[in-house]
Amino acid sequence: MTRSFRVSESAFNALEEDAARRNVSLNTLVNQLFLAYANWGRFIDKIGVFTLSRATFSRLLDASSDEAIIEAARLSDTPRTIMLAKHGALSLTAILDFIRTATAYGGYAEYSELENQGKLVITIMHSLGRKGSIYLSGIFESMFANIDRHPKISSSEHSVLIEI
C-alpha cells in the first residue's frame, strides 16, 4: 500500500541520518517505526509507561531485596493490561505475543524460541543481572498463572528459560 505523509524537514533529516547509520533504507526505517508504534507504542502510551535506562533499572533492582522484586513482579498489571487491550482476552497466544513484542520493542532483552521434544522453549537473554532474572521470572510466572498454566521457568544471571 502506498501512502504519502508530510514530514517536517528536521524530522526527515533525522530519519535519513538514522537510516544511513543503521545501513537500511529510509522506507525500511519508517516501516520499522510504524510497526513499533502499531505493535507496542500505542498500547504502552495509554497506560503511562515511561522510559528508564537498563542501567538505572538494574541499579533499582540491585537496591531491592529478592522478596521485594518478586512481589513487584507479581503485582505488575502492565502485561495483563496490554494483553487485554491488544487481544481482548488472556490466553496462551496473548502471553506469547506479549513476550515476543515486549522483547522486540521494549529494549530490555532478546527473544529466542525453538521446538524441542514437543515443548516450546523460550529463552529471554538480558543484561539486567541476577535480580533482573528474578523480576522477569516473576512477571512470566504471574502471566501464565492468569491462565492457569505453570510452565517450567528457570533462570541464570543473564537469561530466563520458559519451557511450555
C-alpha positions in Angstrom: 0.0 0.0 0.0 1.4 3.4 -1.0 0.7 6.4 1.2 2.2 10.0 1.4 2.9 11.9 4.5 4.0 15.4 5.2 7.1 15.4 7.5 9.0 18.4 8.8 12.4 18.9 7.4 14.1 18.4 10.7 12.3 15.1 11.3 13.1 14.0 7.7 16.7 14.8 8.2 16.9 12.9 11.5 15.2 9.9 9.8 17.6 9.9 6.9 20.6 10.2 9.2 19.4 7.3 11.3 18.6 5.2 8.3 22.2 5.7 7.0 23.7 5.0 10.4 21.7 1.7 10.6 22.5 0.9 7.0 18.9 0.5 6.0 16.7 2.4 3.5 14.6 5.3 4.7 11.5 3.2 3.7 12.6 0.3 5.9 13.3 2.5 8.9 10.0 4.3 8.7 8.2 1.0 8.3 10.0 -0.3 11.5 8.9 2.8 13.4 5.3 2.3 12.3 5.4 -1.3 13.3 6.9 -0.4 16.7 4.1 2.0 17.3 1.4 -0.3 16.0 2.6 -3.4 18.0 3.8 -1.7 21.2 3.8 2.1 21.5 0.1 2.7 21.1 -0.6 0.3 24.0 2.1 1.4 26.4 1.3 5.1 25.8 -2.2 4.5 27.1 -1.0 3.2 30.5 1.6 5.8 31.2 4.8 3.7 30.7 7.9 5.8 30.8 11.5 5.1 29.6 14.1 4.1 32.1 17.6 3.1 31.0 18.6 -0.5 31.6 21.5 0.7 33.8 19.1 2.7 36.0 16.6 -0.2 36.2 19.4 -2.6 37.1 20.5 -0.3 39.9 17.0 -0.1 41.3 16.8 -3.9 41.2 20.1 -4.2 42.9 18.9 -1.9 45.7 15.9 -4.1 46.3 15.6 -7.4 48.2 14.7 -10.5 46.2 11.4 -10.7 48.0 10.5 -7.1 47.1 11.4 -7.8 43.4 9.2 -10.9 43.4 6.3 -9.0 44.9 6.7 -6.1 42.4 6.7 -8.6 39.6 3.6 -10.4 41.0 1.7 -7.1 41.4 2.6 -5.7 37.9 -0.6 -5.4 35.9 1.1 -3.9 32.8 1.3 -7.2 30.9 -2.3 -8.1 31.7 -3.5 -4.6 30.6 -1.6 -4.7 27.3 -2.7 -8.3 26.5 -6.4 -7.4 27.2 -6.1 -4.2 25.1 -4.4 -6.0 22.2 -6.2 -9.4 22.3 -9.4 -8.8 24.3 -8.7 -11.8 26.5 -5.9 -13.6 28.3 -4.7 -16.7 26.5 -1.5 -18.6 25.7 -1.5 -16.8 22.4 -1.8 -13.4 24.0 1.0 -14.2 26.5 3.4 -15.5 23.8 2.6 -12.4 21.7 3.3 -10.1 24.7 6.6 -11.7 25.4 7.7 -11.6 21.8 6.5 -8.0 21.4 7.9 -6.7 24.7 11.3 -8.1 24.0 11.3 -6.8 20.4 10.2 -3.3 21.2 10.8 -2.9 25.0 14.6 -2.7 24.6 15.5 -4.8 27.6 16.1 -8.3 26.2 16.5 -10.6 23.2 14.0 -13.3 22.5 14.7 -16.8 21.1 12.4 -19.8 20.7 12.6 -23.3 19.4 10.6 -26.5 19.5 12.4 -29.3 21.4 10.9 -32.7 22.0 7.3 -31.4 21.7 7.9 -28.5 24.0 8.2 -24.8 23.1 11.4 -23.5 24.7 11.7 -19.7 25.0 14.9 -18.0 26.0 15.0 -14.4 27.1 18.5 -13.0 27.2 19.2 -9.8 29.1 21.9 -7.7 30.7 20.0 -6.9 34.0 21.9 -9.4 36.1 20.6 -12.0 38.6 17.9 -9.7 40.0 16.7 -8.9 36.5 16.2 -12.6 36.0 14.3 -12.8 39.3 12.0 -9.9 38.2 11.4 -11.3 34.7 10.7 -14.8 36.0 8.2 -13.4 38.4 6.5 -11.4 35.7 6.3 -14.5 33.4 5.1 -16.8 36.3 2.3 -14.3 37.1 1.3 -14.0 33.4 1.0 -17.8 33.0 -0.8 -18.2 36.3 -3.5 -15.9 35.0 -4.5 -18.6 32.5 -3.8 -21.4 35.0 -0.7 -22.6 33.1 2.5 -23.3 35.0 5.4 -23.8 32.6 8.9 -24.7 33.9 10.7 -21.4 34.3 14.4 -21.3 35.2 17.0 -18.6 35.1 20.6 -17.6 35.2 22.3 -14.3 35.7 21.5 -13.1 32.1 18.7 -15.3 30.9 15.3 -16.7 31.7 14.2 -20.0 30.2 10.5 -20.9 29.8 9.5 -24.5 28.8 5.9 -24.9 27.7 
